[in-house]
Amino acid sequence: SQKIEQNSEALNIQEGKTATLTCNYTNYSPAYLQWYRQDPGRGPVFLLLIRENEKEKRKERLKVTFDTTLKQSLFHITASQPADSATYLCALLYGNNRLAFGKGNQVVVIP
Amino acid sequence: EADIYQTPRYLVIGTGKKITLECSQTMGHDKMYWYQQDPGMELHLIHYSYGVNSTEKGDLSSESTVSRIRTEHFPLTLESARPSHTSQYLCASARGFSGANVLTFGAGSRLTVL
């Protein structure tokens, strides 16, 4: 069956350090992989997308890598700030233009 | 600023009531989606639409129904609410020819059925 796995344990990180999150997937062959941020009680907000033929994408303090051989994406927040505290969701495009989401990985940035 | 609006944000109702969750977007997007999310869990796709008069069921079976009579409007209806329908319902939209299908989400409707 198709699965998207993100670490269920919250990541506690000191302000200023780099947070790294992992997204692993099985039985998908996504042309695109996306990352979203979700705050409590709110809808997800799009952050970055990466195509299957791209190895790395950057946007300000965010960096995403995509390894289709390992079926894995890494999401990095550099110079983390307390305002970065949220849950980060990995999403894959599949089927007829549908997006499947992982459970998300909570990040807590400690001042 | 969000261009996709969901109402109500919070709803507490009794078992057996009919409810409609409203979703409207002002971006002219052809594609619209409803996801269901329980606390700490992933989003599950329950309905989607690729244009007016087009609706499809998603991957998670749901007793709800949807309609798409206007491009901007995609309401979700439960004819007879039950406690098992208690959840957060998230509406989203995307541009019709966007290959990457980046979604814009509403703030969600949290439904509690007593």
HADDOCK unambig.tbl for C-alpha pairs under 7 A between the chains (distance, minus, plus):
assign (segid A and resid 32 and name CA) (segid B and resid 100 and name CA) 6.09 0.50 0.50
assign (segid A and resid 42 and name CA) (segid B and resid 107 and name CA) 4.86 0.50 0.50
assign (segid A and resid 42 and name CA) (segid B and resid 108 and name CA) 6.28 0.50 0.50
assign (segid A and resid 43 and name CA) (segid B and resid 90 and name CA) 6.54 0.50 0.50
assign (segid A and resid 43 and name CA) (segid B and resid 105 and name CA) 5.47 0.50 0.50
assign (segid A and resid 43 and name CA) (segid B and resid 106 and name CA) 5.71 0.50 0.50
assign (segid A and resid 43 and name CA) (segid B and resid 107 and name CA) 4.69 0.50 0.50
assign (segid A and resid 43 and name CA) (segid B and resid 108 and name CA) 5.88 0.50 0.50
assign (segid A and resid 44 and name CA) (segid B and resid 105 and name CA) 6.19 0.50 0.50
assign (segid A and resid 45 and name CA) (segid B and resid 104 and name CA) 6.88 0.50 0.50
assign (segid A and resid 45 and name CA) (segid B and resid 105 and name CA) 6.82 0.50 0.50
assign (segid A and resid 46 and name CA) (segid B and resid 103 and name CA) 6.96 0.50 0.50
assign (segid A and resid 97 and name CA) (segid B and resid 101 and name CA) 6.58 0.50 0.50
assign (segid A and resid 101 and name CA) (segid B and resid 42 and name CA) 6.04 0.50 0.50
assign (segid A and resid 101 and name CA) (segid B and resid 43 and name CA) 5.94 0.50 0.50
assign (segid A and resid 102 and name CA) (segid B and resid 42 and name CA) 5.47 0.50 0.50
assign (segid A and resid 103 and name CA) (segid B and resid 40 and name CA) 6.85 0.50 0.50
assign (segid A and resid 103 and name CA) (segid B and resid 41 and name CA) 5.12 0.50 0.50
assign (segid A and resid 103 and name CA) (segid B and resid 42 and name CA) 3.94 0.50 0.50
